Amino acid sequence: MMPTKVSIFEVGARDGLQNEQPVSTTAKMQLIAELADAGLTRIEAGSFVSPKWVPQMADSAQILQQIPRVKGVTYSALTPNLKGFELALNAGADEVAIFGAASQSFSQKNINCSIEESIERFIPLMEKAKQHNIAVRGYVSCVLGCPYEGKIEVAEVARVSEILYKMGCYEISLGDTIGIGTPTDARRMVQAVSEVVPISQLALHFHDTYGQALANILACLDLGISTFDASVAGLGGCPYAKGASGNLATEDLVYMLHGMGIETNIDLSKLAKAGHNISAVLGRPSGSKVANALK
Ligand SMILES: CC(C)(COP(=O)([O-])OP(=O)([O-])OC[C@H]1O[C@@H](n2cnc3c(N)ncnc32)[C@H](O)[C@@H]1OP(=O)([O-])[O-])[C@@H](O)C(=O)NCCC(=O)NCCSC(=O)C[C@@](C)(O)CC(=O)[O-]
C-alpha cells in the first residue's frame, strides 16, 4: 500500500559535504539552519570519523555544539566506533548512526576492517548509546552492488541488516552506494530484507549516479517503506566509492512525492533555495533538476 506520508532523512550536510571541496563551518551551519527552516526534521549534521580519512567532517563537533537548535529537529552524526560515539555524545548529537556494509571489500576500504570486525566495534558503541538513551540508526552500504566486488547477494544484505537491527538500531538505511541498481533489483532486495527486519524500520538511501534513484524509490513505495534519505542539491558522493555521485536530490524526491499526494511537511521553495545557496558556495549549479526548473 502506498504511504500517505513520508519521512525524509536529510544527509546533504554529511553524506553530501563529506565528498565535496571543503566548505567553511559557517556555510555548513547556514545550510543546516536553512534545511530546518524548510521543514526537515531529521538532519545528519556531521560525522565523527578520522579527520585524516575525511577532513571535510573535521568540524562536526563545532557544528553540533554551535548550531542553534530548532525544536522538533533531530541532529544526528555518523559514528564508526566507540571513540566516534564519545565525541558525538560530548558534542551533543541527538542520535548517531553506525555504518556497515554488505561487501567485505567496501568495508575494508571504507572503515579499514572486515564486516565481522565492524560488528565487534559496534557492540561497545551500542552499549554506551543504550546507557545514554541515544537512538542509533544503522546503514548498510552496497546493497545493490559494490564498486570493488560487483554484484552483492541479497541474502548478504539481509544478513547484515538483521545483525544491525538485532543489535538495537531503530532503523536500517539500505544504501545503494554507487547508485547502480534498477527498480526490479531494488524491489527484490527490499522484499528480502523485509523478511528479517520489519518494513516500517527500513529506509532507502539511493545515490543517483545512474539516474535510477527516483525510479527505484517509486518501485519500493508500495511495499510500505516510508523513510527515504536524500541530499539537498544532490550534494556529494562517497570518498571510498570512486565515481559515486551524490544522493538523490531532496528537492526531486519532495517534488515527486507531493505530486503523488504524499505528505512530507517540507516547503519545496525554501528547500530549493537552501540547495542553491550551498551550490553557490561550492561554485556550481544545484544538482537538483527540480530546483533548477523552479529557479
Ligand atoms: C573508521 C576509521 C576511524 C578506522 O580507522 P583505523 O585507522 O582502522 O582506526 P584506528 O582505531 O586504528 O585509529 C587510527 C587513528 O584514527 C583515530 N580514530 C579512530 N577512530 C576515530 C574516530 N571515530 N574519530 C576520530 N579519530 C578516530 C585514532 O585515534 C588514531 O589516531 P592517530 O593515533 O593515528 O592520531 C577510519 O577508517 C575512518 O575514519 N574511515 C572513514 C569512513 C567514512 O567516513 N566513510 C564515509 C562515510 S560512509 C558513507 O558515506 C556511506 C553511507 C553511510 O552514506 C551509506 C551509503 O551511501 O552506502
The ligand as a Gaussian input file, in Angstrom:
#p B3LYP/6-31G(d) Opt

LIG

-5 1
 C       36.737000       4.058000      10.929000
 C       38.140000       4.563000      10.993000
 C       38.288000       5.625000      12.062000
 C       39.052000       3.384000      11.349000
 O       40.399000       3.745000      11.099000
 P       41.594000       2.889000      11.678000
 O       42.868000       3.512000      11.187000
 O       41.366000       1.455000      11.387000
 O       41.372000       3.140000      13.229000
 P       42.281000       3.004000      14.484000
 O       41.356000       2.665000      15.607000
 O       43.469000       2.115000      14.213000
 O       42.814000       4.501000      14.711000
 C       43.705000       5.150000      13.822000
 C       43.680000       6.645000      14.088000
 O       42.359000       7.180000      13.863000
 C       41.855000       7.772000      15.073000
 N       40.426000       7.471000      15.162000
 C       39.852000       6.262000      15.268000
 N       38.532000       6.399000      15.324000
 C       38.275000       7.731000      15.268000
 C       37.083000       8.473000      15.286000
 N       35.867000       7.894000      15.351000
 N       37.155000       9.811000      15.183000
 C       38.358000      10.431000      15.104000
 N       39.538000       9.764000      15.077000
 C       39.474000       8.419000      15.154000
 C       42.659000       7.121000      16.176000
 O       42.651000       7.934000      17.320000
 C       44.014000       7.009000      15.525000
 O       44.609000       8.298000      15.500000
 P       46.201000       8.503000      15.455000
 O       46.692000       7.788000      16.674000
 O       46.697000       7.890000      14.185000
 O       46.375000      10.005000      15.502000
 C       38.609000       5.119000       9.624000
 O       38.627000       4.065000       8.712000
 C       37.717000       6.214000       9.089000
 O       37.610000       7.284000       9.677000
 N       37.095000       5.979000       7.931000
 C       36.231000       6.959000       7.265000
 C       34.906000       6.320000       6.999000
 C       33.954000       7.324000       6.386000
 O       33.707000       8.368000       6.941000
 N       33.377000       6.964000       5.222000
 C       32.392000       7.764000       4.592000
 C       31.077000       7.640000       5.309000
 S       30.218000       6.090000       4.948000
 C       29.221000       6.515000       3.633000
 O       29.299000       7.605000       3.130000
 C       28.194000       5.519000       3.180000
 C       26.783000       5.851000       3.674000
 C       26.678000       5.763000       5.194000
 O       26.412000       7.174000       3.323000
 C       25.762000       4.858000       3.067000
 C       25.957000       4.596000       1.565000
 O       25.794000       5.519000       0.749000
 O       26.319000       3.467000       1.258000

